[in-house]
Amino acid sequence: IVYFFPKPILWILGTGYMKLNYELLLTIIGSCISLLSATAFSIYSCRGWTLSPFVLIGINLSAIIFFSILLDLSNLEGVLLLNIGLGLVALLQTTIFSLFKILQINPGSYETTK
């Protein structure tokens, strides 16, 4: 919806933002990816599954360093692309961890936590 109708949303923000169509789209993409990642995290957290903090910190710090080197962070587009990249990393790590834990469940077991 934001891709096809950015003007009404930018109008709400004010006249100073009317030319930020692409930036608005990048913001919404990053927010949607982060929402999916947070949802996956909530689902596996409710099962009592936790990913090691050392692994989480290592993956996230590596991703920040990688994207900081790869992208030009001196402009808004680069910062928004960093947000999208970090969101994708978070979504990927939560999805992979969830699938890994699901595959460890014994089919004959009806245990809710492990």
Secondary structure, 3 states (H helix, E strand, C coil): CCCCCHHHHHHHHCHHHCCCHHHHHHHHHHHHHHHHHHHHHHHHHHCCCCCCHHHHHHHHHHHHHHHHHHCCCCCHHHHHHHHHHHHHHHHHHHHHHHHHHHHCCCCCCCCCCC
